[in-house]
Amino acid sequence: MKTVQLFAVEVDGLRPLPIPDHVTGFDQLYNGLDLGVYSALRTFDHNKFLYLEHHIARTRSSMALLGWPDDLDETRLRQGLHAACSQYPLPEARVRFDFLAAAPHHLGTNSRLLIGLMPFTPPPPELYECGVRVGFAPDLARTNPLAKTADFAQKRQAYKAAGDVYEHLLLSQQGEILEGTSTNFYGVLNGVFHTAGTGVLAGITRKIILDLAAELHIPVSLEAITVTQIPQLSEAALSGSSRALLPVVQIGDQVVGNGRPGPICQKILAAYNAFVAQEVKTAV
């Protein structure tokens, strides 16, 4: 069975769609389609999800921000996700569901709701132990930061990880660090856990991370870190559904803190992993 899969969610169930040759990423998988809004997440225990209801709610919110009617059938989506992931041949999958701007009739379906699956490979343990280096994406910006649109996912391909640069950060015109191309960004300044409060996508993992930080009595600020403050940071990190909270030890040419993952981010990561173990559940 193929490990790259694409389905249309139709009234009577899933319809497998053809996979182009040599597809290695979701952006290639959705090439040539009328892109709309989407959400990407991973499975746990083969067919379970973390905060799926929040991914669905954000997709609905993204549709509203584009002025689209709410035509998303949540029951059908949940049933489709459960069926697709339960039959997937590998232990875990990277999952993406899209609500397209127009149905891909050329693929033989009238459905605008698609589900894609790919093999999931978590970041290797050494990245959590040693941290990662990030760079900048100075000419990349979201038109509507709160809408998770698939056209942005295509644009960010110019900033794929390369060499020892794991991710690239988006900046505001004022030099604030907003987020990564596919992650949210955090910096610890004078013991306070900072992340941008506006101008960024409201990441589902970001919500969990901020809630956990508050429960751990770690001071939180939604004031963005600026480029000029990078030398004063003691810690930094990225978050995303496939990465949890990943420490950042170098931003551009500047080493963060002592160049090692710090205690605040490690404490939040441990709480996140415990939270996941308790909260994952099937789609139906």
C-alpha positions as CSV (number, residue, x, y, z in Angstrom):
1,M,0.0,0.0,0.0
2,K,1.2,3.5,-0.9
3,T,2.4,5.7,2.0
4,V,1.5,8.9,0.2
5,Q,-2.3,9.1,-0.1
6,L,-4.9,11.6,-1.1
7,F,-8.6,11.2,-0.6
8,A,-11.7,13.2,-1.5
9,V,-14.3,13.1,1.3
10,E,-17.6,12.4,-0.4
11,V,-21.1,11.7,0.8
12,D,-20.6,7.9,0.8
13,G,-17.1,7.9,2.1
14,L,-13.5,8.3,0.9
15,R,-12.6,8.4,-2.8
16,P,-8.9,7.7,-3.4
17,L,-7.4,10.3,-5.8
18,P,-4.4,9.8,-8.1
19,I,-0.9,10.6,-6.7
20,P,1.5,12.4,-9.0
21,D,4.9,10.8,-9.5
22,H,7.8,11.6,-7.1
23,V,5.7,13.4,-4.5
24,T,7.6,14.0,-1.3
25,G,5.6,16.8,0.3
26,F,2.1,18.0,0.7
27,D,2.7,21.1,-1.5
28,Q,3.5,18.8,-4.4
29,L,0.5,16.6,-3.5
30,Y,-1.8,19.6,-3.9
31,N,-0.1,21.1,-6.9
32,G,-2.6,22.2,-9.6
33,L,-5.6,22.4,-7.3
34,D,-7.6,25.5,-6.5
35,L,-6.1,26.0,-3.0
36,G,-8.2,27.2,-0.1
37,V,-7.7,26.7,3.6
38,Y,-6.2,23.8,5.4
39,S,-4.8,22.3,8.6
40,A,-1.9,20.0,9.1
41,L,-1.3,17.7,12.1
42,R,0.1,14.3,13.1
43,T,-1.4,11.1,14.4
44,F,-0.6,9.6,17.8
45,D,-1.1,5.9,18.5
46,H,-1.8,5.4,14.7
47,N,-5.3,7.0,14.5
48,K,-5.6,9.5,17.4
49,F,-5.2,13.3,17.3
50,L,-4.4,16.1,19.6
51,Y,-6.9,19.0,19.8
52,L,-8.6,18.0,16.5
53,E,-11.6,20.1,17.4
54,H,-9.4,23.2,17.5
55,H,-7.9,22.4,14.1
56,I,-11.5,22.2,12.7
57,A,-12.6,25.4,14.4
58,R,-9.5,27.2,13.0
59,T,-10.4,26.0,9.5
60,R,-13.9,27.3,9.9
61,S,-12.5,30.6,11.2
62,S,-10.1,30.8,8.2
63,M,-13.1,30.2,5.8
64,A,-15.0,33.0,7.5
65,L,-12.0,35.4,7.2
66,L,-12.1,34.7,3.4
67,G,-15.8,35.4,3.3
68,W,-16.7,31.8,2.5
69,P,-19.9,30.2,3.8
70,D,-19.5,27.5,6.4
71,D,-19.9,24.4,4.1
72,L,-17.6,22.2,6.1
73,D,-19.3,19.0,7.1
74,E,-17.5,18.2,10.4
75,T,-19.1,14.8,10.9
76,R,-18.0,13.7,7.4
77,L,-14.5,15.1,7.9
78,R,-14.1,13.3,11.2
79,Q,-15.3,10.0,9.7
80,G,-13.0,10.5,6.8
81,L,-10.0,11.2,9.0
82,H,-10.7,8.1,11.1
83,A,-11.1,5.8,8.1
84,A,-8.0,7.2,6.3
85,C,-5.7,7.0,9.4
86,S,-7.0,3.6,10.6
87,Q,-6.1,2.0,7.3
88,Y,-2.7,3.8,6.9
89,P,0.1,1.2,6.7
90,L,2.7,3.0,8.8
91,P,2.6,3.4,12.6
92,E,2.0,7.2,12.4
93,A,1.1,9.7,9.7
94,R,1.4,13.4,8.9
95,V,-2.1,14.4,8.0
96,R,-3.5,17.4,6.1
97,F,-7.1,18.3,5.4
98,D,-8.0,21.0,2.9
99,F,-11.2,22.8,2.0
100,L,-10.5,23.9,-1.6
101,A,-11.6,27.1,-3.3
102,A,-13.2,24.8,-6.0
103,A,-13.7,21.1,-6.4
104,P,-11.0,19.2,-8.5
105,H,-13.5,17.9,-11.1
106,H,-10.5,16.8,-13.2
107,L,-9.7,14.3,-10.6
108,G,-13.2,12.8,-10.7
109,T,-14.8,14.3,-7.6
110,N,-17.2,17.1,-6.8
111,S,-15.9,17.4,-3.2
112,R,-13.9,20.4,-2.0
113,L,-12.8,18.5,1.1
114,L,-9.6,16.5,0.8
115,I,-7.5,14.5,3.2
116,G,-3.8,13.8,2.5
117,L,-1.5,11.5,4.4
118,M,2.3,11.1,4.4
119,P,4.8,9.2,6.5
120,F,5.5,11.0,9.8
121,T,9.0,11.2,11.1
122,P,9.4,13.1,14.3
123,P,12.5,15.3,14.8
124,P,15.4,13.2,16.0
125,P,16.1,13.3,19.8
126,E,19.4,15.1,19.3
127,L,17.5,18.2,18.1
128,Y,15.7,18.4,21.4
129,E,19.0,17.7,23.2
130,C,21.2,20.1,21.3
131,G,18.7,22.6,19.7
132,V,18.5,24.0,16.2
133,R,19.7,27.0,14.3
134,V,17.2,29.3,12.5
135,G,17.6,32.0,9.9
136,F,15.3,34.8,8.5
137,A,12.7,35.0,5.7
138,P,12.9,38.8,5.2
139,D,10.6,39.0,2.2
140,L,7.9,36.5,3.3
141,A,4.7,37.6,4.9
142,R,1.2,36.4,5.5
143,T,-1.5,38.4,3.8
144,N,-4.0,37.5,6.5
145,P,-2.1,36.0,9.4
146,L,-5.1,34.5,11.2
147,A,-6.3,32.6,8.1
148,K,-4.4,29.4,7.4
149,T,-4.4,29.4,3.6
150,A,-2.7,26.9,1.4
151,D,-1.2,29.6,-0.9
152,F,1.1,30.7,1.9
153,A,2.2,27.0,2.3
154,Q,3.3,27.2,-1.4
155,K,5.1,30.5,-1.1
156,R,7.2,29.4,1.9
157,Q,8.8,26.6,-0.2
158,A,11.5,29.1,-1.2
159,Y,12.6,28.9,2.5
160,K,12.9,25.2,3.0
161,A,15.4,24.0,5.6
162,A,18.9,23.9,4.1
163,G,22.2,23.0,5.6
164,D,22.2,23.6,9.3
165,V,19.3,26.1,9.1
166,Y,16.3,24.3,10.4
167,E,13.6,27.0,10.0
168,H,13.3,30.6,8.8
169,L,11.6,33.4,10.8
170,L,9.2,36.1,9.5
171,L,9.7,39.6,10.6
172,S,7.4,42.6,10.9
173,Q,8.4,45.9,9.4
174,Q,9.4,47.0,12.9
175,G,11.9,44.2,13.2
176,E,9.7,42.0,15.5
177,I,10.1,38.3,15.2
178,L,6.6,37.0,14.3
179,E,6.8,33.3,13.6
180,G,8.5,30.7,11.5
181,T,7.4,29.6,8.1
182,S,5.6,26.6,9.6
183,T,6.1,27.2,13.4
184,N,5.4,29.7,16.2
185,F,8.4,31.3,17.8
186,Y,9.2,32.0,21.5
187,G,12.0,33.8,23.3
188,V,12.9,34.0,27.0
189,L,13.9,37.5,28.0
190,N,14.6,38.2,31.7
191,G,12.8,35.1,32.7
192,V,9.6,35.9,30.7
193,F,8.4,33.6,28.0
194,H,7.6,35.8,25.0
195,T,5.7,35.1,21.7
196,A,4.1,37.5,19.3
197,G,0.5,38.2,20.1
198,T,-0.6,39.7,16.8
199,G,0.4,39.3,13.2
200,V,0.8,35.5,13.5
201,L,-1.1,32.4,12.9
202,A,-2.9,31.2,16.0
203,G,-1.1,27.8,16.2
204,I,-2.9,25.0,18.0
205,T,0.3,23.8,19.6
206,R,1.0,27.5,20.5
207,K,-2.3,27.6,22.5
208,I,-1.3,24.4,24.4
209,I,2.2,25.7,25.1
210,L,0.9,29.1,26.4
211,D,-1.7,27.4,28.6
212,L,0.9,25.0,30.1
213,A,3.3,27.9,30.7
214,A,0.6,29.7,32.7
215,E,-0.1,26.5,34.7
216,L,3.6,26.2,35.4
217,H,3.6,29.8,36.7
218,I,6.1,30.8,34.1
219,P,5.6,34.5,33.3
220,V,4.2,34.9,29.7
221,S,4.2,38.0,27.5
222,L,2.5,38.4,24.1
223,E,5.0,41.2,23.2
224,A,7.1,40.0,20.3
225,I,10.9,39.7,20.6
226,T,12.7,42.1,18.3
227,V,15.8,41.4,16.3
228,T,17.8,43.8,18.5
229,Q,16.8,41.8,21.6
230,I,18.2,38.5,20.3
231,P,21.6,38.9,22.1
232,Q,19.7,39.3,25.5
233,L,17.7,36.1,25.1
234,S,18.5,33.2,27.5
235,E,16.4,30.7,25.6
236,A,14.3,30.4,22.4
237,A,12.1,27.8,20.8
238,L,9.8,26.8,18.0
239,S,6.5,25.0,18.2
240,G,4.3,23.1,15.8
241,S,2.1,20.0,15.7
242,S,4.9,17.8,14.5
243,R,7.6,19.3,16.6
244,A,6.1,20.0,20.0
245,L,8.5,22.6,21.5
246,L,11.8,22.5,19.8
247,P,14.7,24.5,21.4
248,V,16.5,27.1,19.3
249,V,20.2,27.8,20.2
250,Q,21.2,30.1,17.3
251,I,19.3,32.8,15.4
252,G,21.2,33.9,12.3
253,D,24.8,34.4,13.5
254,Q,23.8,35.0,17.2
255,V,24.1,32.2,19.7
256,V,21.1,32.2,22.1
257,G,22.1,32.2,25.8
258,N,24.8,29.6,26.4
259,G,24.1,27.8,23.2
260,R,22.2,25.0,24.9
261,P,18.5,24.3,25.5
262,G,17.4,26.0,28.6
263,P,15.4,25.0,31.7
264,I,12.2,27.0,31.0
265,C,11.6,25.5,27.6
266,Q,12.6,22.0,28.8
267,K,10.1,22.3,31.6
268,I,7.3,23.3,29.2
269,L,8.3,20.5,26.8
270,A,8.0,17.9,29.6
271,A,4.6,19.2,30.5
272,Y,3.5,19.2,26.9
273,N,4.5,15.5,26.4
274,A,2.6,14.6,29.6
275,F,-0.4,16.6,28.3
276,V,-0.3,14.7,24.9
277,A,-0.4,11.4,26.6
278,Q,-3.6,12.3,28.4
279,E,-5.4,14.2,25.7
280,V,-5.1,12.4,22.3
281,K,-8.3,10.8,21.0
282,T,-9.7,9.4,17.8
283,A,-11.6,11.5,15.4
284,V,-14.9,9.7,16.0
